[in-house]
């Protein structure tokens, strides 16, 4: 029993050290707005359609630290079901989905939900101008090449959110 308690205390101490490092200004990868909002709650609801688990976890970690409520699904069908049952402030979508091309899915989504109802940020490994052009033509409001700088993700999300959903 004592060994379990010691492991728990060591884990707790490491978490406290991590939170301190992230919030005290010494970590070079944490922006001022992230430090200010690490423990605040934001009313903005984000939906991420991302089949790649690692990319979803990285983005989720950053966005939840910023106080956003984030739900991650791995397919367009799951996302469409969520969108029909609950309004969201921002859709984050990968170009590669299990059922096919994410941009084709976004084009179909725009028949039901306009850009002012559901703004979209597209993730892609493809940095080509053709892919960026396709994303905007499909109905995206912004494009982010992966892997991405977390501060760039933060800036794009904040820019795309309706003014009522900004961090308090």
C-alpha positions as a Python dict, from the first residue, in 0.01 Angstrom:
ca = {
    (1, 'X'): (0, 0, 0),
    (2, 'X'): (284, 238, 81),
    (3, 'X'): (444, 178, -263),
    (4, 'X'): (120, 271, -439),
    (5, 'X'): (93, 590, -234),
    (6, 'X'): (457, 677, -317),
    (7, 'X'): (391, 626, -691),
    (8, 'X'): (79, 839, -666),
    (9, 'X'): (268, 1119, -486),
    (10, 'X'): (550, 1108, -744),
    (11, 'X'): (296, 1130, -1026),
    (12, 'X'): (113, 1417, -854),
    (13, 'X'): (442, 1601, -800),
    (14, 'X'): (532, 1561, -1169),
    (15, 'X'): (195, 1697, -1274),
    (16, 'X'): (237, 1998, -1045),
    (17, 'X'): (584, 2059, -1191),
    (18, 'X'): (446, 2037, -1547),
    (19, 'X'): (161, 2279, -1477),
    (20, 'X'): (402, 2520, -1308),
    (21, 'X'): (645, 2503, -1600),
    (22, 'X'): (365, 2564, -1851),
    (23, 'X'): (210, 2851, -1659),
    (24, 'X'): (502, 3045, -1506),
    (25, 'X'): (637, 3190, -1831),
    (26, 'X'): (953, 2977, -1850),
    (27, 'X'): (824, 2740, -2118),
    (28, 'X'): (902, 2893, -2461),
    (29, 'X'): (616, 2708, -2632),
    (30, 'X'): (338, 2860, -2423),
    (31, 'X'): (194, 3191, -2539),
    (32, 'X'): (77, 3464, -2303),
    (33, 'X'): (-288, 3399, -2387),
    (34, 'X'): (-242, 3031, -2309),
    (35, 'X'): (-85, 3111, -1972),
    (36, 'X'): (-370, 3348, -1891),
    (37, 'X'): (-638, 3096, -1982),
    (38, 'X'): (-494, 2764, -1862),
    (39, 'X'): (-749, 2729, -1586),
    (40, 'X'): (-1036, 2929, -1733),
    (41, 'X'): (-1334, 2773, -1902),
    (42, 'X'): (-1444, 2894, -2241),
    (43, 'X'): (-1793, 2857, -2371),
    (44, 'X'): (-1675, 2786, -2727),
    (45, 'X'): (-1759, 2434, -2846),
    (46, 'X'): (-1524, 2282, -3101),
    (47, 'X'): (-1573, 1962, -3298),
    (48, 'X'): (-1266, 1794, -3444),
    (49, 'X'): (-1294, 1530, -3717),
    (50, 'X'): (-954, 1364, -3698),
    (51, 'X'): (-884, 993, -3755),
    (52, 'X'): (-515, 1027, -3660),
    (53, 'X'): (-504, 969, -3284),
    (54, 'X'): (-170, 1144, -3222),
    (55, 'X'): (-270, 1459, -3410),
    (56, 'X'): (-608, 1464, -3235),
    (57, 'X'): (-441, 1431, -2894),
    (58, 'X'): (-189, 1709, -2964),
    (59, 'X'): (-456, 1951, -3080),
    (60, 'X'): (-691, 1851, -2799),
    (61, 'X'): (-424, 1906, -2535),
    (62, 'X'): (-352, 2258, -2661),
    (63, 'X'): (-714, 2361, -2712),
    (64, 'X'): (-835, 2226, -2379),
    (65, 'X'): (-554, 2413, -2203),
    (66, 'X'): (-695, 2724, -2368),
    (67, 'X'): (-1032, 2647, -2211),
    (68, 'X'): (-1224, 2528, -2516),
    (69, 'X'): (-1474, 2246, -2493),
    (70, 'X'): (-1359, 2001, -2756),
    (71, 'X'): (-1512, 1683, -2887),
    (72, 'X'): (-1314, 1458, -3120),
    (73, 'X'): (-1470, 1214, -3364),
    (74, 'X'): (-1291, 1002, -3622),
    (75, 'X'): (-1538, 1007, -3911),
    (76, 'X'): (-1754, 1244, -4108),
    (77, 'X'): (-2065, 1040, -4026),
    (78, 'X'): (-2007, 1086, -3651),
    (79, 'X'): (-1943, 1458, -3703),
    (80, 'X'): (-2261, 1506, -3904),
    (81, 'X'): (-2462, 1333, -3633),
    (82, 'X'): (-2312, 1567, -3368),
    (83, 'X'): (-2372, 1876, -3583),
    (84, 'X'): (-2737, 1786, -3631),
    (85, 'X'): (-2792, 1746, -3256),
    (86, 'X'): (-2578, 2018, -3102),
    (87, 'X'): (-2458, 2353, -3235),
    (88, 'X'): (-2082, 2408, -3243),
    (89, 'X'): (-1869, 2719, -3278),
    (90, 'X'): (-1592, 2569, -3494),
    (91, 'X'): (-1531, 2255, -3697),
    (92, 'X'): (-1173, 2130, -3729),
    (93, 'X'): (-1143, 1878, -4010),
    (94, 'X'): (-870, 1663, -4164),
    (95, 'X'): (-854, 1619, -4541),
    (96, 'X'): (-821, 1243, -4496),
    (97, 'X'): (-1119, 1066, -4340),
    (98, 'X'): (-1192, 693, -4309),
    (99, 'X'): (-1477, 726, -4558),
    (100, 'X'): (-1272, 926, -4811),
    (101, 'X'): (-1181, 1282, -4895),
    (102, 'X'): (-1250, 1527, -4612),
    (103, 'X'): (-1289, 1815, -4856),
    (104, 'X'): (-1564, 1633, -5047),
    (105, 'X'): (-1733, 1571, -4711),
    (106, 'X'): (-1703, 1944, -4629),
    (107, 'X'): (-1857, 2035, -4966),
    (108, 'X'): (-2157, 1815, -4886),
    (109, 'X'): (-2175, 1957, -4533),
    (110, 'X'): (-2202, 2310, -4676),
    (111, 'X'): (-2531, 2212, -4841),
    (112, 'X'): (-2679, 2174, -4492),
    (113, 'X'): (-2465, 2408, -4277),
    (114, 'X'): (-2337, 2738, -4413),
    (115, 'X'): (-1998, 2884, -4317),
    (116, 'X'): (-2150, 3141, -4080),
    (117, 'X'): (-2326, 2856, -3893),
    (118, 'X'): (-2024, 2624, -3876),
    (119, 'X'): (-1688, 2780, -3962),
    (120, 'X'): (-1426, 2522, -4062),
    (121, 'X'): (-1050, 2492, -4016),
    (122, 'X'): (-891, 2224, -4235),
    (123, 'X'): (-585, 2019, -4129),
    (124, 'X'): (-368, 1862, -4399),
    (125, 'X'): (-24, 1713, -4454),
    (126, 'X'): (-37, 1853, -4809),
    (127, 'X'): (115, 2203, -4836),
    (128, 'X'): (39, 2240, -5208),
    (129, 'X'): (-147, 2545, -5332),
    (130, 'X'): (-388, 2313, -5513),
    (131, 'X'): (-492, 2149, -5183),
    (132, 'X'): (-530, 2488, -5012),
    (133, 'X'): (-743, 2609, -5305),
    (134, 'X'): (-959, 2296, -5286),
    (135, 'X'): (-1010, 2350, -4911),
    (136, 'X'): (-1133, 2705, -4959),
    (137, 'X'): (-1356, 2604, -5250),
    (138, 'X'): (-1505, 2327, -5034),
    (139, 'X'): (-1606, 2582, -4772),
    (140, 'X'): (-1314, 2608, -4530),
    (141, 'X'): (-1238, 2941, -4364),
    (142, 'X'): (-873, 2855, -4293),
    (143, 'X'): (-609, 2590, -4357),
    (144, 'X'): (-337, 2450, -4132),
    (145, 'X'): (-51, 2230, -4251),
    (146, 'X'): (34, 1944, -4017),
    (147, 'X'): (243, 1898, -3818),
    (148, 'X'): (169, 2246, -3689),
    (149, 'X'): (304, 2498, -3442),
    (150, 'X'): (63, 2501, -3144),
    (151, 'X'): (64, 2880, -3130),
    (152, 'X'): (-47, 2895, -3495),
    (153, 'X'): (-334, 2658, -3415),
    (154, 'X'): (-428, 2882, -3122),
    (155, 'X'): (-426, 3196, -3339),
    (156, 'X'): (-632, 3040, -3616),
    (157, 'X'): (-894, 2903, -3376),
    (158, 'X'): (-927, 3237, -3198),
    (159, 'X'): (-959, 3420, -3530),
    (160, 'X'): (-1227, 3185, -3662),
    (161, 'X'): (-1450, 3180, -3356),
    (162, 'X'): (-1753, 3406, -3347),
    (163, 'X'): (-1692, 3709, -3126),
    (164, 'X'): (-1925, 3570, -2854),
    (165, 'X'): (-1704, 3263, -2814),
    (166, 'X'): (-1372, 3437, -2744),
    (167, 'X'): (-1182, 3355, -2428),
    (168, 'X'): (-1317, 3548, -2131),
}
